[in-house]
Amino acid sequence: MPDGSPTATAGGAAAPEFPRQTRVVVIGGGIVGTSVLFHLAERGWTDVVLLERKRLTSGTTWHAAGLVGQLRATYNMTALASYAKDLFRELERRTGDSTGFMQHGSLLVAHTPGRWDEIRRNASMARLTNVDMEFIGPERLGEMWPLLNTDGIVGAAFIPGDGMANPTDVTMALAKAAKLAGARVFEHTKVTRIVGRDGRVAGVETDRGMIDCEYVVNCTGMWARQLAGQDDVVVPLHAAEHFYLVTEPIAALTPDLPVLRMPDEQAYVRNEAGKLMVGFFEPGAKPWATDGIPDDAEFLTLPEDWDHLEPYIVKAANRIPVFGQVGIQLFFNGPESFTPDDRYILGEAPQLGGYFVAAGFNSVGFASGGGAGRAVADWVVDGRPPMDLWEVDIRRFMPFQRNRRYLYERTTETLGLLYEMHWPFRQVETARGIRRSPLHDRLAARGACFGEVSGWERANWYAPEGVEPRYEYSYGRQNWFEPSAEEHRAVREGVALFDQTSFGKILVQGRDAERELNRICTANIAVEPGRIVYTQWCNDRGGVEADVTVTRLAEDRFLVVTTGTQTMRDQDWLRRNIAPDAHVTVTDVTSGEAVISIMGPQSREFLATLTDADLSSAAFPFGAAREIDLGYAFARAARTTYVGELGWELYVPSEFATHVYDAIVGAGEPFGLRHAGYHALNSLRMEKAYRHWGHDMSDEDTLVEAGLAFTAAWDKPGGFIGREALLPQREAGASRRLAVFTLDDPEPLLYHNEPVWRDGELVGWITSAMFGHTVGRSIGLGYVRRKDGPVTADWLAAGTYELEIATERFSASASLRAPYDPTNARIRA
Ligand SMILES: Cc1cc2nc3c(=O)[nH]c(=O)nc-3n(C[C@H](O)[C@H](O)[C@H](O)COP(=O)(O)OP(=O)(O)OC[C@H]3O[C@@H](n4cnc5c(N)ncnc54)[C@H](O)[C@@H]3O)c2cc1C
């Protein structure tokens, strides 16, 4: 084995010696690994090494179709993808080598009114990101793409900034630029194991010996799960076969043809040096290599499968008749990795300190690799992500999601989902029914229509008798709108039951638990046992890392309750911030208790029929938690709410849950007890402007900006993390602030990402939204920015507002106060 291959040298210099020690080892020489390496070097971290098992690009990167699309589902993902075009130009400047980048734009075609709605909604989001987008009709589309049969096409969007580039050239340019900056690259070097010590990375073992290091970045694409699995690091991804065809040369193809994306017909098309390249995102994809990716795979191609692709080839030939007439020169089938939620995986693994991952790119890795590589490099150097990256954060995954059968089945769906309609509230259909509350079958018998979150099945709405609990998707009012409205009304006017078992429950206990938690929490949790405290956890910049309740169960025992998706992340935050020598343990006890919430003005009267406990406000005030008898069992009743009404969350040991549920439902009829689902919950919480972490706040939004400064105990002994950063903002006020918007027109629906206009100027966007059935209008939470001072109630009231939905603007009112019961009179009743 040579000591470094030719690519290990920079500008003809001698091959560097194989290192025994370095600061960072980047594993994998595809677009992502080389991007991480380049950007680490850019940040001045030049004591960094990239190890590639075979040759650079020999994994998935070499056969990427080279499409560089900027527009993604959200603002931050679009920002990462848009960076690619700047990077390509910069690489060409630095290295003098071509990246093959051509910016002829792309066309996104709608064949259905639903898709047209989707594109127009995306266009409004694009406005926030500086991605230009122009609508064109079928006629203009035909002029721009003369080989296209435009029959039945509703319209298209032209994105002039999109383009394509050569994946191999870009990867090589990244490696060269990184080496010019001082980084080192070693091909033909396989990492066999990561070595950990005291919970942190200590080095990597390779087939050329050991390298001591402080950080690794696993950029091994479809190999990432198996490499990470050796260290119990959870990287849920699975390879799938991914296809494109290349035709014989076609004389009529002009070199400046934009890339054509036709999601309704599952195809994309581009000019490949005078030939047509037609690629597919077909439903019912073919997972590949479930038992493990072969170790010796290099520049891999998989067998053709005409039968599998036939329906999509036929559709494409109908759209582009010349495609059906010329010969096919290449039927390409290559593997790419897909994740359970079609979003890639970035960040430091909660299982091992210093172990970073950048993998699972769901066929957008070429376009996103530049930005993702930069983000991970920044994350390594700064010890935190450079922006809110929660949607791709590795900590969103639960350990079960590395299950091979689960990944296999989900992968049949995820590849096609890329081009499927991205309907609001769309649910995955594969690998369902994995995490069920003890009440699941009972709720199903009541007509529950379940949605999936982190593997949990949660009742989103209840179908009335005679109606099938199935979604009928659209951008308008979906089939559950009215049933969910009735659930909402039951909570506001009577009493309703929610199953909130999917809450994450984290037990923090030990002699130092109070001291350590109090430093992490903004609120004062040094309260009497039996009190519930609503609090955030902030980082040292004052950004909100978590939004939880903390219940003091005993002197040395606290229960942190969070949402199901944040359970891993919040535990990670606790472990990172609890002093290493503190006498504190952190345990995930989610599975131990079901949570049955009884909410509504009649909840006290109703629950009183089931318990001997005194539920009066004097005996059981808001914010109290105590054990009460219920049926033949006991539950810990917590007087708290996310819906803005009188109510109790009942924490019931799992094995008692069905009994308690039966007792509750058995007594419910005289009170008209209804079952209510998560869609109603969302509508209710929006009316109260209750924030949702991950949407309405993140690690880059400060406590003051999020409007949650009231939770902080500013003067508690010892302070809290983030206090010093927040104090000046608390004094001066924030120039960016979360506000609540209510549309004037009761008809349009908000979903989130809608731009907010103030006096004709773009000032922010909606972070979460829902129709409020009591208010009778769509409500959205969103940040607004003021250029010349703090956002105050007066400044907000002085403006006129419009929210942009699918490129149309609708007038709205804005406030810092909740539209429903802003004084909280109802919850304290
Ligand atoms: C047919 C097809 C078309 C595509 N078209 C596009 C497109 O148009 N636009 C787009 O954005 N994306 C596209 N993609 C997706 C894109 O190619 C991938 O997302 C991207 O290349 C992934 O890059 P990566 O660096 O994560 O993985 P890879 O390129 O697979 O790199 C991982 C590297 O890690 C190495 N490795 C593995 N294990 C080890 C080990 N133990 N030690 C050392 N090295 C190791 C491998 O050898 C490999 O080189 C396409 C994919 C396919 C299959």
The ligand as a Gaussian input file, in Angstrom:
#p B3LYP/6-31G(d) Opt

LIG

0 1
 C      -28.431000       7.829000      -9.658000
 C      -28.216000       8.967000      -8.711000
 C      -28.386000      10.261000      -9.142000
 C      -28.218000      11.325000      -8.246000
 N      -28.377000      12.599000      -8.680000
 C      -28.222000      13.647000      -7.835000
 C      -28.394000      14.993000      -8.267000
 O      -28.679000      15.234000      -9.421000
 N      -28.263000      15.993000      -7.364000
 C      -27.968000      15.750000      -6.064000
 O      -27.887000      16.680000      -5.274000
 N      -27.761000      14.484000      -5.622000
 C      -27.882000      13.430000      -6.479000
 N      -27.696000      12.151000      -6.049000
 C      -27.342000      11.937000      -4.658000
 C      -25.869000      12.173000      -4.396000
 O      -25.123000      11.476000      -5.341000
 C      -25.500000      11.707000      -2.991000
 O      -26.411000      12.244000      -2.047000
 C      -24.109000      12.145000      -2.613000
 O      -23.197000      11.777000      -3.601000
 C      -23.726000      11.524000      -1.299000
 O      -22.409000      11.889000      -1.051000
 P      -21.623000      11.332000       0.209000
 O      -20.326000      12.014000       0.242000
 O      -22.513000      11.409000       1.404000
 O      -21.475000       9.754000      -0.055000
 P      -20.477000       8.957000      -0.979000
 O      -20.211000       9.632000      -2.258000
 O      -20.982000       7.569000      -1.074000
 O      -19.126000       8.971000      -0.170000
 C      -18.901000       8.133000       0.935000
 C      -17.486000       7.625000       0.842000
 O      -17.151000       6.982000       2.055000
 C      -16.230000       5.959000       1.759000
 N      -16.196000       5.023000       2.895000
 C      -17.182000       4.190000       3.305000
 N      -16.771000       3.494000       4.395000
 C      -15.522000       3.918000       4.678000
 C      -14.581000       3.551000       5.678000
 N      -14.876000       2.651000       6.623000
 N      -13.375000       4.153000       5.678000
 C      -13.056000       5.078000       4.721000
 N      -13.919000       5.447000       3.746000
 C      -15.138000       4.877000       3.723000
 C      -16.801000       5.359000       0.498000
 O      -15.843000       4.634000      -0.209000
 C      -17.299000       6.593000      -0.235000
 O      -16.366000       7.080000      -1.166000
 C      -27.856000      11.063000      -6.916000
 C      -27.669000       9.749000      -6.489000
 C      -27.842000       8.697000      -7.375000
 C      -27.637000       7.312000      -6.895000

